[in-house]
Amino acid sequence: MKPIRFSDHAKLQMVLRGAKEEEVTITIRSGKWEAAKMGKLQTKHQFDFNKASLTNKIFYKYKTIEPVFADESNEIVVVTVKVYYSNEEVKL
């Protein structure tokens, strides 16, 4: 299993958007990888949230984590992390 390294940009976006390293790691390890722009990969996973988001203070039941990453020969490099909040369960 390759180690996962987070770029500085990804770390900043995770703080701003409310994602944790553990959530991103679970998402990458358990999700179905799909092609993203510029030769990168992406996947997503929905987590129970049940609290107010950091970005707008509105209550949400779910949080979807969507990392964009590169699968390098010796590691996975997370380039950025998108986070979506909702009150509807999404089938992924």
N, CA, C and O atoms as a DFTB+ gen file, in Angstrom:
368 C
 N C O
     1  1       0.848      -1.177       0.000
     2  2       0.000       0.000       0.000
     3  2       0.895       1.243       0.000
     4  3       1.764       1.397       0.859
     5  1       0.671       2.113      -0.964
     6  2       1.493       3.321      -1.086
     7  2       1.141       4.339      -0.001
     8  3      -0.021       4.458       0.387
     9  1       2.134       5.066       0.484
    10  2       1.837       6.152       1.425
    11  2       1.127       7.298       0.702
    12  3       1.271       7.471      -0.508
    13  1       0.368       8.066       1.459
    14  2      -0.332       9.233       0.911
    15  2       0.342      10.486       1.441
    16  3       0.503      10.660       2.649
    17  1       0.739      11.370       0.505
    18  2       1.360      12.642       0.874
    19  2       0.424      13.771       0.445
    20  3      -0.147      13.730      -0.645
    21  1       0.270      14.767       1.296
    22  2      -0.606      15.903       1.033
    23  2       0.233      17.110       0.618
    24  3       1.150      17.508       1.335
    25  1      -0.083      17.690      -0.539
    26  2       0.610      18.911      -0.963
    27  2       0.233      20.054      -0.028
    28  3      -0.765      19.968       0.688
    29  1       1.018      21.110      -0.031
    30  2       0.697      22.283       0.796
    31  2      -0.660      22.855       0.412
    32  3      -1.438      23.258       1.277
    33  1      -0.946      22.891      -0.894
    34  2      -2.241      23.410      -1.360
    35  2      -3.383      22.546      -0.816
    36  3      -4.388      23.073      -0.338
    37  1      -3.230      21.226      -0.889
    38  2      -4.274      20.330      -0.386
    39  2      -4.498      20.538       1.112
    40  3      -5.639      20.572       1.572
    41  1      -3.421      20.677       1.864
    42  2      -3.545      20.909       3.312
    43  2      -4.319      22.189       3.606
    44  3      -5.171      22.212       4.494
    45  1      -4.024      23.247       2.866
    46  2      -4.727      24.516       3.065
    47  2      -6.207      24.375       2.723
    48  3      -7.065      24.834       3.476
    49  1      -6.507      23.744       1.591
    50  2      -7.902      23.575       1.190
    51  2      -8.667      22.718       2.190
    52  3      -9.847      22.964       2.439
    53  1      -8.019      21.729       2.757
    54  2      -8.670      20.892       3.757
    55  2      -9.059      21.706       4.986
    56  3     -10.150      21.530       5.528
    57  1      -8.183      22.585       5.424
    58  2      -8.490      23.449       6.572
    59  2      -9.652      24.377       6.232
    60  3     -10.597      24.508       7.011
    61  1      -9.579      25.017       5.073
    62  2     -10.605      25.983       4.679
    63  2     -11.966      25.334       4.453
    64  3     -13.001      25.955       4.693
    65  1     -11.966      24.079       3.989
    66  2     -13.213      23.413       3.608
    67  2     -13.719      22.412       4.639
    68  3     -14.818      21.876       4.493
    69  1     -12.931      22.155       5.673
    70  2     -13.397      21.292       6.755
    71  2     -13.181      19.801       6.547
    72  3     -13.985      18.996       7.019
    73  1     -12.121      19.413       5.855
    74  2     -11.801      17.994       5.659
    75  2     -10.649      17.589       6.573
    76  3      -9.768      18.393       6.874
    77  1     -10.670      16.338       7.008
    78  2      -9.596      15.804       7.850
    79  2      -8.748      14.832       7.033
    80  3      -9.246      14.193       6.105
    81  1      -7.464      14.722       7.385
    82  2      -6.573      13.793       6.675
    83  2      -7.127      12.371       6.702
    84  3      -7.063      11.659       5.700
    85  1      -7.665      11.962       7.831
    86  2      -8.219      10.612       7.956
    87  2      -9.362      10.390       6.963
    88  3      -9.455       9.322       6.358
    89  1     -10.234      11.391       6.790
    90  2     -11.341      11.272       5.844
    91  2     -10.828      11.147       4.409
    92  3     -11.341      10.345       3.629
    93  1      -9.823      11.936       4.069
    94  2      -9.256      11.885       2.719
    95  2      -8.602      10.527       2.481
    96  3      -8.754       9.944       1.407
    97  1      -7.884      10.028       3.465
    98  2      -7.233       8.723       3.343
    99  2      -8.263       7.615       3.154
   100  3      -8.095       6.762       2.283
   101  1      -9.320       7.615       3.950
   102  2     -10.395       6.624       3.804
   103  2     -10.997       6.711       2.413
   104  3     -11.248       5.687       1.778
   105  1     -11.231       7.922       1.937
   106  2     -11.828       8.125       0.621
   107  2     -10.946       7.545      -0.479
   108  3     -11.440       6.847      -1.364
   109  1      -9.658       7.824      -0.433
   110  2      -8.741       7.316      -1.460
   111  2      -8.616       5.797      -1.381
   112  3      -8.627       5.124      -2.412
   113  1      -8.499       5.260      -0.199
   114  2      -8.293       3.815      -0.031
   115  2      -9.544       2.994      -0.364
   116  3      -9.424       1.846      -0.792
   117  1     -10.739       3.561      -0.175
   118  2     -11.963       2.771      -0.342
   119  2     -12.778       3.124      -1.580
   120  3     -13.663       2.360      -1.965
   121  1     -12.503       4.263      -2.212
   122  2     -13.334       4.711      -3.319
   123  2     -12.918       4.166      -4.670
   124  3     -11.831       3.612      -4.831
   125  1     -13.811       4.334      -5.642
   126  2     -13.532       3.970      -7.031
   127  2     -12.820       5.150      -7.685
   128  3     -13.368       6.250      -7.748
   129  1     -11.617       4.928      -8.165
   130  2     -10.832       5.995      -8.776
   131  2     -11.336       6.278     -10.183
   132  3     -11.612       5.358     -10.953
   133  1     -11.451       7.571     -10.512
   134  2     -11.883       7.996     -11.840
   135  2     -10.904       9.027     -12.371
   136  3     -10.199       9.683     -11.605
   137  1     -10.869       9.165     -13.687
   138  2      -9.981      10.143     -14.318
   139  2     -10.430      11.558     -13.974
   140  3     -11.624      11.856     -13.950
   141  1      -9.463      12.416     -13.711
   142  2      -9.704      13.840     -13.475
   143  2      -8.905      14.617     -14.528
   144  3      -8.286      14.014     -15.404
   145  1      -8.918      15.918     -14.446
   146  2      -8.186      16.753     -15.398
   147  2      -6.679      16.579     -15.251
   148  3      -6.179      16.223     -14.184
   149  1      -5.970      16.836     -16.341
   150  2      -4.506      16.899     -16.365
   151  2      -3.838      15.609     -15.877
   152  3      -2.796      15.652     -15.224
   153  1      -4.448      14.462     -16.199
   154  2      -3.846      13.183     -15.861
   155  2      -3.951      12.773     -14.408
   156  3      -3.341      11.785     -13.998
   157  1      -4.704      13.506     -13.632
   158  2      -4.880      13.186     -12.211
   159  2      -6.061      12.228     -12.041
   160  3      -6.756      11.899     -13.002
   161  1      -6.268      11.795     -10.815
   162  2      -7.375      10.911     -10.466
   163  2      -8.220      11.567      -9.385
   164  3      -7.764      12.471      -8.685
   165  1      -9.462      11.100      -9.259
   166  2     -10.331      11.595      -8.195
   167  2     -11.248      10.472      -7.743
   168  3     -11.473       9.504      -8.469
   169  1     -11.762      10.613      -6.557
   170  2     -12.739       9.688      -6.008
   171  2     -13.542      10.457      -4.965
   172  3     -13.164      11.567      -4.590
   173  1     -14.634       9.886      -4.498
   174  2     -15.393      10.591      -3.456
   175  2     -16.057       9.611      -2.508
   176  3     -16.305       8.453      -2.844
   177  1     -16.337      10.109      -1.319
   178  2     -16.961       9.308      -0.269
   179  2     -17.808      10.234       0.597
   180  3     -17.395      11.344       0.934
   181  1     -19.002       9.754       0.952
   182  2     -19.886      10.554       1.801
   183  2     -19.797      10.073       3.248
   184  3     -19.895       8.878       3.529
   185  1     -19.612      11.019       4.147
   186  2     -19.530      10.743       5.579
   187  2     -20.740      11.354       6.281
   188  3     -21.260      12.381       5.844
   189  1     -21.187      10.724       7.368
   190  2     -22.185      11.359       8.228
   191  2     -21.526      12.583       8.853
   192  3     -20.362      12.530       9.249
   193  1     -22.262      13.671       8.942
   194  2     -21.697      14.912       9.466
   195  2     -22.502      15.395      10.674
   196  3     -21.958      15.507      11.772
   197  1     -23.773      15.678      10.483
   198  2     -24.702      16.034      11.562
   199  2     -24.256      17.192      12.446
   200  3     -24.317      17.116      13.673
   201  1     -23.811      18.258      11.803
   202  2     -23.478      19.489      12.528
   203  2     -23.403      20.649      11.543
   204  3     -23.610      20.468      10.343
   205  1     -23.111      21.826      12.050
   206  2     -22.992      23.005      11.188
   207  2     -21.631      23.004      10.494
   208  3     -20.618      22.639      11.089
   209  1     -21.624      23.417       9.233
   210  2     -20.359      23.464       8.489
   211  2     -19.520      24.645       8.961
   212  3     -20.041      25.633       9.479
   213  1     -18.223      24.521       8.770
   214  2     -17.316      25.609       9.125
   215  2     -17.445      26.787       8.170
   216  3     -17.181      27.929       8.544
   217  1     -17.854      26.507       6.931
   218  2     -17.871      27.558       5.916
   219  2     -19.055      28.510       6.026
   220  3     -18.893      29.716       5.839
   221  1     -20.262      27.982       6.330
   222  2     -21.428      28.871       6.366
   223  2     -22.307      28.719       7.607
   224  3     -23.351      29.363       7.715
   225  1     -21.886      27.869       8.538
   226  2     -22.576      27.674       9.824
   227  2     -23.983      27.085       9.688
   228  3     -24.779      27.189      10.621
   229  1     -24.306      26.471       8.547
   230  2     -25.593      25.820       8.340
   231  2     -25.456      24.341       8.700
   232  3     -24.424      23.725       8.434
   233  1     -26.511      23.770       9.312
   234  2     -26.504      22.362       9.706
   235  2     -26.643      21.466       8.483
   236  3     -27.492      21.698       7.623
   237  1     -25.796      20.436       8.417
   238  2     -25.862      19.455       7.333
   239  2     -25.740      18.046       7.902
   240  3     -25.018      17.820       8.872
   241  1     -26.452      17.103       7.289
   242  2     -26.388      15.703       7.697
   243  2     -25.155      14.998       7.138
   244  3     -24.597      14.105       7.775
   245  1     -24.735      15.408       5.936
   246  2     -23.665      14.678       5.246
   247  2     -22.563      15.603       4.746
   248  3     -22.782      16.786       4.485
   249  1     -21.380      15.027       4.623
   250  2     -20.224      15.721       4.054
   251  2     -19.585      14.771       3.043
   252  3     -19.244      13.639       3.383
   253  1     -19.423      15.230       1.797
   254  2     -18.778      14.428       0.762
   255  2     -17.378      14.966       0.527
   256  3     -17.189      16.153       0.260
   257  1     -16.404      14.080       0.629
   258  2     -14.996      14.420       0.424
   259  2     -14.603      13.945      -0.969
   260  3     -14.861      12.797      -1.329
   261  1     -13.975      14.828      -1.760
   262  2     -13.550      14.488      -3.118
   263  2     -12.101      14.934      -3.346
   264  3     -11.859      16.065      -3.768
   265  1     -11.143      14.052      -3.068
   266  2      -9.749      14.407      -3.316
   267  2      -9.372      14.250      -4.787
   268  3      -9.886      13.373      -5.481
   269  1      -8.471      15.110      -5.249
   270  2      -7.854      14.998      -6.571
   271  2      -6.388      14.691      -6.302
   272  3      -5.737      15.385      -5.522
   273  1      -5.866      13.647      -6.950
   274  2      -4.536      13.164      -6.583
   275  2      -3.807      12.551      -7.771
   276  3      -4.402      12.252      -8.806
   277  1      -2.507      12.376      -7.591
   278  2      -1.656      11.723      -8.585
   279  2      -1.182      10.395      -8.013
   280  3      -0.743      10.324      -6.865
   281  1      -1.271       9.347      -8.818
   282  2      -0.789       8.032      -8.408
   283  2       0.634       7.875      -8.932
   284  3       0.851       7.384     -10.040
   285  1       1.591       8.294      -8.126
   286  2       3.008       8.222      -8.504
   287  2       3.535       6.805      -8.260
   288  3       2.847       5.981      -7.658
   289  1       4.740       6.525      -8.722
   290  2       5.289       5.170      -8.608
   291  2       5.483       4.722      -7.158
   292  3       5.322       3.541      -6.852
   293  1       5.826       5.648      -6.267
   294  2       6.110       5.256      -4.885
   295  2       5.196       5.897      -3.841
   296  3       5.345       5.632      -2.648
   297  1       4.249       6.738      -4.274
   298  2       3.335       7.388      -3.330
   299  2       2.127       7.957      -4.061
   300  3       2.131       8.102      -5.284
   301  1       1.107       8.272      -3.295
   302  2      -0.062       8.986      -3.808
   303  2       0.056      10.415      -3.304
   304  3       0.214      10.646      -2.105
   305  1      -0.020      11.376      -4.220
   306  2       0.124      12.784      -3.856
   307  2      -1.228      13.473      -4.026
   308  3      -1.751      13.560      -5.137
   309  1      -1.789      13.960      -2.924
   310  2      -3.063      14.672      -2.962
   311  2      -2.787      16.107      -3.382
   312  3      -2.019      16.820      -2.737
   313  1      -3.432      16.524      -4.483
   314  2      -3.216      17.849      -5.056
   315  2      -4.183      18.864      -4.456
   316  3      -3.782      19.972      -4.099
   317  1      -5.457      18.487      -4.345
   318  2      -6.462      19.349      -3.728
   319  2      -7.580      18.477      -3.182
   320  3      -7.664      17.291      -3.499
   321  1      -8.436      19.069      -2.362
   322  2      -9.560      18.348      -1.775
   323  2     -10.793      19.235      -1.853
   324  3     -10.802      20.362      -1.358
   325  1     -11.840      18.700      -2.492
   326  2     -13.127      19.393      -2.557
   327  2     -14.025      18.800      -1.472
   328  3     -13.943      17.610      -1.170
   329  1     -14.874      19.634      -0.896
   330  2     -15.789      19.182       0.152
   331  2     -17.171      19.741      -0.152
   332  3     -17.330      20.935      -0.409
   333  1     -18.171      18.858      -0.120
   334  2     -19.555      19.253      -0.373
   335  2     -20.399      18.851       0.830
   336  3     -20.272      17.740       1.344
   337  1     -21.255      19.755       1.272
   338  2     -22.152      19.489       2.390
   339  2     -23.575      19.389       1.862
   340  3     -23.956      20.143       0.966
   341  1     -24.382      18.447       2.417
   342  2     -25.765      18.305       1.964
   343  2     -26.606      17.660       3.059
   344  3     -26.093      17.164       4.062
   345  1     -27.908      17.686       2.830
   346  2     -28.836      17.026       3.738
   347  2     -29.477      15.809       3.093
   348  3     -30.379      15.199       3.666
   349  1     -29.009      15.455       1.897
   350  2     -29.521      14.287       1.197
   351  2     -28.407      13.270       1.016
   352  3     -27.282      13.607       0.645
   353  1     -28.748      12.019       1.287
   354  2     -27.763      10.953       1.095
   355  2     -27.552      10.746      -0.397
   356  3     -28.507      10.713      -1.172
   357  1     -26.296      10.607      -0.790
   358  2     -25.949      10.415      -2.195
   359  2     -25.419       9.003      -2.365
   360  3     -24.563       8.554      -1.603
   361  1     -25.935       8.304      -3.374
   362  2     -25.432       6.959      -3.686
   363  2     -24.189       7.118      -4.540
   364  3     -24.265       7.637      -5.654
   365  1     -23.046       6.680      -4.035
   366  2     -21.781       6.822      -4.767
   367  2     -21.343       5.503      -5.360
   368  3     -20.300       5.434      -6.010
